[in-house]
């Protein structure tokens, strides 16, 4: 079973990488970009075929390692 985790900084947390990308896009002539938030996507191949078990396992992974839950939020997709 495949899982996809999207990790983003929480609203209100400064995103210096996103701001650097926004500035670079402006320098390249893309003046209409007002805000950029940068995150990460993690794809996992899991041995289990049970959807509920996969979601619980991936959520535990996020809480323990994949996301810094103090400043980041995450979304889990099981497919």
MOPAC internal coordinates of N, CA, C and O (Angstrom, degrees):
PM7 1SCF
backbone

  N    0.0000 0     0.00 0     0.00 0    0    0    0
  C    1.4472 1     0.00 0     0.00 0    1    0    0
  C    1.5313 1   108.22 1     0.00 0    2    1    0
  O    1.2310 1   120.92 1   -36.65 1    3    2    1
  N    1.3249 1   115.84 1   143.35 1    3    2    1
  C    1.4565 1   120.79 1  -179.30 1    5    3    2
  C    1.5221 1   110.10 1  -102.69 1    6    5    3
  O    1.2310 1   121.40 1   -33.35 1    7    6    5
  N    1.3193 1   114.94 1   146.65 1    7    6    5
  C    1.4590 1   121.40 1   175.70 1    9    7    6
  C    1.5191 1   108.19 1  -134.11 1   10    9    7
  O    1.2310 1   121.62 1   -34.93 1   11   10    9
  N    1.3231 1   114.50 1   145.07 1   11   10    9
  C    1.4630 1   120.24 1   176.10 1   13   11   10
  C    1.5203 1   107.59 1  -126.90 1   14   13   11
  O    1.2310 1   121.11 1   -51.02 1   15   14   13
  N    1.3291 1   115.48 1   128.98 1   15   14   13
  C    1.4595 1   121.94 1   178.95 1   17   15   14
  C    1.5243 1   107.74 1  -115.31 1   18   17   15
  O    1.2310 1   120.85 1   -52.88 1   19   18   17
  N    1.3214 1   115.99 1   127.12 1   19   18   17
  C    1.4563 1   121.81 1   175.02 1   21   19   18
  C    1.5213 1   107.64 1  -109.58 1   22   21   19
  O    1.2310 1   120.66 1   -57.67 1   23   22   21
  N    1.3309 1   116.34 1   122.33 1   23   22   21
  C    1.4665 1   122.40 1  -178.29 1   25   23   22
  C    1.5249 1   108.24 1  -114.80 1   26   25   23
  O    1.2310 1   121.10 1   -52.33 1   27   26   25
  N    1.3360 1   115.51 1   127.67 1   27   26   25
  C    1.4702 1   121.34 1   179.51 1   29   27   26
  C    1.5222 1   108.92 1  -133.59 1   30   29   27
  O    1.2310 1   121.08 1   -26.55 1   31   30   29
  N    1.3317 1   115.54 1   153.45 1   31   30   29
  C    1.4571 1   119.09 1   172.48 1   33   31   30
  C    1.5279 1   108.86 1   -65.97 1   34   33   31
  O    1.2310 1   120.78 1   -35.58 1   35   34   33
  N    1.3121 1   116.11 1   144.42 1   35   34   33
  C    1.4594 1   120.57 1   178.23 1   37   35   34
  C    1.5184 1   109.65 1   -67.64 1   38   37   35
  O    1.2310 1   121.03 1   -25.19 1   39   38   37
  N    1.3331 1   115.64 1   154.81 1   39   38   37
  C    1.4638 1   121.05 1   176.94 1   41   39   38
  C    1.5230 1   108.70 1   -57.66 1   42   41   39
  O    1.2310 1   120.73 1   -42.30 1   43   42   41
  N    1.3060 1   116.20 1   137.70 1   43   42   41
  C    1.4598 1   121.02 1   179.28 1   45   43   42
  C    1.5224 1   114.16 1    91.99 1   46   45   43
  O    1.2310 1   120.01 1   167.50 1   47   46   45
  N    1.3296 1   117.58 1   -12.50 1   47   46   45
  C    1.4642 1   121.12 1   177.38 1   49   47   46
  C    1.5224 1   108.19 1   -87.75 1   50   49   47
  O    1.2310 1   120.46 1   -51.56 1   51   50   49
  N    1.3134 1   116.73 1   128.44 1   51   50   49
  C    1.4604 1   122.36 1  -179.93 1   53   51   50
  C    1.5245 1   110.20 1   -57.48 1   54   53   51
  O    1.2310 1   120.71 1   -45.92 1   55   54   53
  N    1.3311 1   116.24 1   134.08 1   55   54   53
  C    1.4642 1   122.38 1  -179.22 1   57   55   54
  C    1.5325 1   108.88 1  -120.81 1   58   57   55
  O    1.2310 1   119.99 1   -96.77 1   59   58   57
  N    1.3361 1   117.62 1    83.23 1   59   58   57
  C    1.4670 1   119.55 1  -177.52 1   61   59   58
  C    1.5330 1   113.49 1   -63.63 1   62   61   59
  O    1.2310 1   119.81 1   146.37 1   63   62   61
  N    1.3279 1   117.96 1   -33.63 1   63   62   61
  C    1.4673 1   119.72 1   177.82 1   65   63   62
  C    1.5262 1   110.36 1   -66.93 1   66   65   63
  O    1.2310 1   120.47 1   137.24 1   67   66   65
  N    1.3118 1   116.71 1   -42.76 1   67   66   65
  C    1.4602 1   120.41 1   177.77 1   69   67   66
  C    1.5235 1   111.22 1   -61.74 1   70   69   67
  O    1.2310 1   120.49 1   138.86 1   71   70   69
  N    1.3261 1   116.67 1   -41.14 1   71   70   69
  C    1.4584 1   120.70 1   179.12 1   73   71   70
  C    1.5306 1   110.93 1   -65.82 1   74   73   71
  O    1.2310 1   120.17 1   142.04 1   75   74   73
  N    1.3376 1   117.28 1   -37.96 1   75   74   73
  C    1.4665 1   120.86 1   177.19 1   77   75   74
  C    1.5275 1   110.65 1   -64.28 1   78   77   75
  O    1.2310 1   120.27 1   139.41 1   79   78   77
  N    1.3287 1   117.09 1   -40.59 1   79   78   77
  C    1.4683 1   120.94 1   177.77 1   81   79   78
  C    1.5267 1   109.86 1   -64.85 1   82   81   79
  O    1.2310 1   120.25 1   135.84 1   83   82   81
  N    1.3413 1   117.14 1   -44.16 1   83   82   81
  C    1.4622 1   120.70 1   178.91 1   85   83   82
  C    1.5249 1   110.73 1   -58.82 1   86   85   83
  O    1.2310 1   120.73 1   135.74 1   87   86   85
  N    1.3304 1   116.20 1   -44.26 1   87   86   85
  C    1.4664 1   120.52 1   179.38 1   89   87   86
  C    1.5325 1   110.63 1   -63.94 1   90   89   87
  O    1.2310 1   120.32 1   136.28 1   91   90   89
  N    1.3272 1   116.99 1   -43.72 1   91   90   89
  C    1.4709 1   120.67 1   179.76 1   93   91   90
  C    1.5216 1   111.27 1   -63.54 1   94   93   91
  O    1.2310 1   120.12 1   139.93 1   95   94   93
  N    1.3277 1   117.37 1   -40.07 1   95   94   93
  C    1.4602 1   119.96 1   177.39 1   97   95   94
  C    1.5233 1   111.10 1   -62.35 1   98   97   95
  O    1.2310 1   120.62 1   139.59 1   99   98   97
  N    1.3471 1   116.42 1   -40.41 1   99   98   97
  C    1.4622 1   120.40 1   176.39 1  101   99   98
  C    1.5142 1   111.58 1   -61.53 1  102  101   99
  O    1.2310 1   120.76 1   140.28 1  103  102  101
  N    1.3262 1   116.16 1   -39.72 1  103  102  101
  C    1.4675 1   120.87 1   178.74 1  105  103  102
  C    1.5262 1   111.94 1   -65.51 1  106  105  103
  O    1.2310 1   120.61 1   153.37 1  107  106  105
  N    1.3223 1   116.44 1   -26.63 1  107  106  105
  C    1.4659 1   121.44 1   179.44 1  109  107  106
  C    1.5280 1   112.53 1   -89.09 1  110  109  107
  O    1.2310 1   120.61 1  -175.50 1  111  110  109
  N    1.3318 1   116.43 1     4.50 1  111  110  109
  C    1.4489 1   119.85 1   176.09 1  113  111  110
  C    1.5228 1   115.05 1    98.69 1  114  113  111
  O    1.2310 1   119.56 1  -176.34 1  115  114  113
  N    1.3233 1   118.44 1     3.66 1  115  114  113
  C    1.4607 1   122.03 1   178.48 1  117  115  114
  C    1.5280 1   108.68 1   -93.24 1  118  117  115
  O    1.2310 1   121.10 1  -104.50 1  119  118  117
  N    1.3227 1   115.51 1    75.50 1  119  118  117
  C    1.4582 1   121.41 1  -171.17 1  121  119  118
  C    1.5245 1   113.41 1   -75.59 1  122  121  119
  O    1.2310 1   119.01 1   164.81 1  123  122  121
  N    1.3029 1   119.50 1   -15.19 1  123  122  121
  C    1.4581 1   121.64 1  -175.14 1  125  123  122
  C    1.5272 1   114.95 1   -82.38 1  126  125  123
  O    1.2310 1   119.67 1   179.59 1  127  126  125
  N    1.3223 1   118.24 1    -0.41 1  127  126  125
  C    1.4673 1   120.64 1  -179.03 1  129  127  126
  C    1.5216 1   108.79 1   -84.93 1  130  129  127
  O    1.2310 1   120.75 1   -64.85 1  131  130  129
  N    1.3297 1   116.17 1   115.15 1  131  130  129
  C    1.4579 1   120.57 1  -177.05 1  133  131  130
  C    1.5196 1   113.30 1   -94.41 1  134  133  131
  O    1.2310 1   120.16 1   151.61 1  135  134  133
  N    1.3350 1   117.30 1   -28.39 1  135  134  133
  C    1.4632 1   120.11 1  -177.22 1  137  135  134
  C    1.5173 1   109.42 1  -153.14 1  138  137  135
  O    1.2310 1   120.47 1   -38.98 1  139  138  137
  N    1.3366 1   116.70 1   141.02 1  139  138  137
  C    1.4597 1   122.42 1   175.89 1  141  139  138
  C    1.5246 1   107.69 1  -130.89 1  142  141  139
  O    1.2310 1   120.71 1   -49.05 1  143  142  141
  N    1.3252 1   116.24 1   130.95 1  143  142  141
  C    1.4572 1   122.06 1   172.58 1  145  143  142
  C    1.5279 1   105.68 1  -117.60 1  146  145  143
  O    1.2310 1   120.48 1   -52.25 1  147  146  145
  N    1.3149 1   116.69 1   127.75 1  147  146  145
  C    1.4527 1   120.68 1  -178.40 1  149  147  146
  C    1.5217 1   109.62 1  -107.42 1  150  149  147
  O    1.2310 1   120.62 1   -40.17 1  151  150  149
  N    1.3175 1   116.42 1   139.83 1  151  150  149
  C    1.4515 1   121.38 1   179.22 1  153  151  150
  C    1.5150 1   110.42 1  -140.04 1  154  153  151
  O    1.2310 1   121.30 1    21.94 1  155  154  153
  N    1.3265 1   115.13 1  -158.06 1  155  154  153
  C    1.4609 1   119.27 1   178.69 1  157  155  154
  C    1.5204 1   109.50 1  -142.09 1  158  157  155
  O    1.2310 1   121.21 1   -27.84 1  159  158  157
  N    1.3187 1   115.29 1   152.16 1  159  158  157
  C    1.4620 1   122.87 1   176.93 1  161  159  158
  C    1.5198 1   107.24 1  -120.14 1  162  161  159
  O    1.2310 1   121.02 1   -48.64 1  163  162  161
  N    1.3256 1   115.65 1   131.36 1  163  162  161
  C    1.4648 1   121.90 1  -179.74 1  165  163  162
  C    1.5180 1   107.20 1  -121.17 1  166  165  163
  O    1.2310 1   120.15 1   -55.39 1  167  166  165
  N    1.3261 1   117.32 1   124.61 1  167  166  165
  C    1.4589 1   121.88 1   178.15 1  169  167  166
  C    1.5201 1   108.66 1  -106.76 1  170  169  167
  O    1.2310 1   121.05 1   -46.30 1  171  170  169
  N    1.3256 1   115.60 1   133.70 1  171  170  169
  C    1.4627 1   121.88 1  -177.43 1  173  171  170
  C    1.5192 1   109.82 1  -125.61 1  174  173  171
  O    1.2310 1   120.13 1   -41.18 1  175  174  173
  N    1.3269 1   117.35 1   138.82 1  175  174  173
  C    1.4629 1   123.07 1   170.08 1  177  175  174
  C    1.5265 1   106.32 1  -104.63 1  178  177  175
  O    1.2310 1   120.77 1   -61.35 1  179  178  177
  N    1.3214 1   116.12 1   118.65 1  179  178  177
  C    1.4601 1   121.64 1  -175.77 1  181  179  178
  C    1.5179 1   111.16 1  -107.53 1  182  181  179
  O    1.2310 1   120.75 1   -31.57 1  183  182  181
  N    1.3263 1   116.18 1   148.43 1  183  182  181
  C    1.4595 1   121.34 1  -179.83 1  185  183  182
  C    1.5227 1   111.97 1   -75.16 1  186  185  183
  O    1.2310 1   120.06 1   150.42 1  187  186  185
  N    1.3045 1   117.49 1   -29.58 1  187  186  185
  C    1.4643 1   120.46 1  -176.19 1  189  187  186
  C    1.5242 1   111.98 1   -69.94 1  190  189  187
  O    1.2310 1   121.01 1   -27.34 1  191  190  189
  N    1.3159 1   115.68 1   152.66 1  191  190  189
  C    1.4605 1   121.44 1   174.85 1  193  191  190
  C    1.5281 1   110.71 1  -111.83 1  194  193  191
  O    1.2310 1   120.41 1   179.47 1  195  194  193
  N    1.3170 1   116.82 1    -0.53 1  195  194  193
  C    1.4602 1   122.67 1   179.47 1  197  195  194
  C    1.5289 1   109.71 1   -89.09 1  198  197  195
  O    1.2310 1   120.65 1   -62.53 1  199  198  197
  N    1.3237 1   116.37 1   117.47 1  199  198  197
  C    1.4768 1   121.50 1  -175.18 1  201  199  198
  C    1.5297 1   112.41 1   -60.97 1  202  201  199
  O    1.2310 1   120.02 1   134.58 1  203  202  201
  N    1.3199 1   117.57 1   -45.42 1  203  202  201
  C    1.4682 1   121.26 1  -179.11 1  205  203  202
  C    1.5271 1   111.11 1   -64.36 1  206  205  203
  O    1.2310 1   120.63 1   138.87 1  207  206  205
  N    1.3209 1   116.40 1   -41.13 1  207  206  205
  C    1.4651 1   120.79 1   178.25 1  209  207  206
  C    1.5365 1   110.22 1   -64.42 1  210  209  207
  O    1.2310 1   120.66 1   137.60 1  211  210  209
  N    1.3264 1   116.35 1   -42.40 1  211  210  209
  C    1.4658 1   120.53 1   179.39 1  213  211  210
  C    1.5213 1   110.70 1   -62.06 1  214  213  211
  O    1.2310 1   120.51 1   134.79 1  215  214  213
  N    1.3286 1   116.63 1   -45.21 1  215  214  213
  C    1.4592 1   119.54 1  -179.14 1  217  215  214
  C    1.5229 1   111.41 1   -63.80 1  218  217  215
  O    1.2310 1   120.28 1   138.22 1  219  218  217
  N    1.3281 1   117.08 1   -41.78 1  219  218  217
  C    1.4631 1   120.90 1   178.59 1  221  219  218
  C    1.5304 1   110.94 1   -64.17 1  222  221  219
  O    1.2310 1   120.54 1   138.14 1  223  222  221
  N    1.3142 1   116.58 1   -41.86 1  223  222  221
  C    1.4597 1   121.17 1  -178.79 1  225  223  222
  C    1.5346 1   111.07 1   -66.14 1  226  225  223
  O    1.2310 1   120.37 1   134.90 1  227  226  225
  N    1.3236 1   116.90 1   -45.10 1  227  226  225
  C    1.4646 1   120.60 1  -179.26 1  229  227  226
  C    1.5266 1   110.52 1   -67.66 1  230  229  227
  O    1.2310 1   120.04 1   142.06 1  231  230  229
  N    1.3176 1   117.53 1   -37.94 1  231  230  229
  C    1.4640 1   120.66 1   176.74 1  233  231  230
  C    1.5219 1   109.95 1   -61.15 1  234  233  231
  O    1.2310 1   120.07 1   137.31 1  235  234  233
  N    1.3224 1   117.47 1   -42.69 1  235  234  233
  C    1.4716 1   121.04 1   177.02 1  237  235  234
  C    1.5258 1   110.72 1   -62.34 1  238  237  235
  O    1.2310 1   120.18 1   140.40 1  239  238  237
  N    1.3383 1   117.26 1   -39.60 1  239  238  237
  C    1.4679 1   120.86 1   177.54 1  241  239  238
  C    1.5217 1   110.58 1   -60.87 1  242  241  239
  O    1.2310 1   120.80 1   137.38 1  243  242  241
  N    1.3264 1   116.08 1   -42.62 1  243  242  241
  C    1.4645 1   120.86 1  -179.98 1  245  243  242
  C    1.5218 1   111.09 1   -63.52 1  246  245  243
  O    1.2310 1   120.75 1   135.25 1  247  246  245
  N    1.3269 1   116.18 1   -44.75 1  247  246  245
  C    1.4607 1   120.88 1  -177.76 1  249  247  246
  C    1.5279 1   111.83 1   -66.42 1  250  249  247
  O    1.2310 1   120.21 1   148.18 1  251  250  249
  N    1.3357 1   117.20 1   -31.82 1  251  250  249
  C    1.4662 1   121.07 1  -175.48 1  253  251  250
  C    1.5229 1   114.33 1   -94.72 1  254  253  251
  O    1.2310 1   119.75 1   152.16 1  255  254  253
  N    1.3583 1   118.08 1   -27.84 1  255  254  253
  C    1.4586 1   118.81 1  -172.23 1  257  255  254
  C    1.5219 1   115.22 1  -144.56 1  258  257  255
  O    1.2310 1   119.66 1   132.36 1  259  258  257
  N    1.3048 1   118.25 1   -47.64 1  259  258  257
  C    1.4593 1   120.95 1  -167.21 1  261  259  258
  C    1.5234 1   114.56 1   -72.33 1  262  261  259
  O    1.2310 1   119.90 1   154.24 1  263  262  261
  N    1.3378 1   117.80 1   -25.76 1  263  262  261
  C    1.4623 1   120.77 1  -179.52 1  265  263  262
  C    1.5297 1   109.44 1  -131.47 1  266  265  263
  O    1.2310 1   121.03 1   -38.51 1  267  266  265
  N    1.3115 1   115.63 1   141.49 1  267  266  265
  C    1.4575 1   121.31 1   171.11 1  269  267  266
  C    1.5217 1   105.94 1   -88.23 1  270  269  267
  O    1.2310 1   120.42 1   -85.13 1  271  270  269
  N    1.3176 1   116.79 1    94.87 1  271  270  269
  C    1.4627 1   120.97 1  -169.83 1  273  271  270
  C    1.5272 1   114.06 1   -67.71 1  274  273  271
  O    1.2310 1   120.13 1   172.07 1  275  274  273
  N    1.3076 1   117.35 1    -7.93 1  275  274  273
  C    1.4690 1   120.08 1   174.79 1  277  275  274
  C    1.5302 1   109.74 1   -70.64 1  278  277  275
  O    1.2310 1   120.50 1   138.53 1  279  278  277
  N    1.3356 1   116.65 1   -41.47 1  279  278  277
  C    1.4687 1   120.46 1  -175.61 1  281  279  278
  C    1.5285 1   113.52 1  -119.89 1  282  281  279
  O    1.2310 1   119.75 1   173.20 1  283  282  281
  N    1.3301 1   118.08 1    -6.80 1  283  282  281
  C    1.4614 1   120.95 1  -177.29 1  285  283  282
  C    1.5251 1   111.31 1  -122.69 1  286  285  283
  O    1.2310 1   121.51 1   -30.80 1  287  286  285
  N    1.3208 1   114.72 1   149.20 1  287  286  285
  C    1.4594 1   121.12 1   170.98 1  289  287  286
  C    1.5314 1   106.65 1  -112.60 1  290  289  287
  O    1.2310 1   120.87 1   -18.91 1  291  290  289
  N    1.3179 1   115.94 1   161.09 1  291  290  289
  C    1.4600 1   119.37 1   179.89 1  293  291  290
  C    1.5221 1   110.65 1  -141.07 1  294  293  291
  O    1.2310 1   121.86 1   -23.10 1  295  294  293
  N    1.3229 1   114.05 1   156.90 1  295  294  293
  C    1.4579 1   121.73 1   177.86 1  297  295  294
  C    1.5242 1   107.11 1  -131.24 1  298  297  295
  O    1.2310 1   120.85 1   -47.53 1  299  298  297
  N    1.3191 1   115.99 1   132.47 1  299  298  297
  C    1.4675 1   121.67 1  -178.69 1  301  299  298
  C    1.5257 1   108.69 1  -108.97 1  302  301  299
  O    1.2310 1   120.63 1   -48.83 1  303  302  301
  N    1.3357 1   116.40 1   131.17 1  303  302  301
  C    1.4599 1   122.82 1   174.07 1  305  303  302
  C    1.5238 1   107.93 1  -122.05 1  306  305  303
  O    1.2310 1   120.69 1   -54.06 1  307  306  305
  N    1.3207 1   116.29 1   125.94 1  307  306  305
  C    1.4527 1   121.55 1   178.43 1  309  307  306
  C    1.5271 1   108.03 1  -108.93 1  310  309  307
  O    1.2310 1   120.91 1   -49.44 1  311  310  309
  N    1.3199 1   115.87 1   130.56 1  311  310  309
  C    1.4633 1   118.35 1  -178.09 1  313  311  310
  C    1.4780 1   113.78 1  -143.42 1  314  313  311
  O    1.2310 1   120.10 1   180.00 1  315  314  313

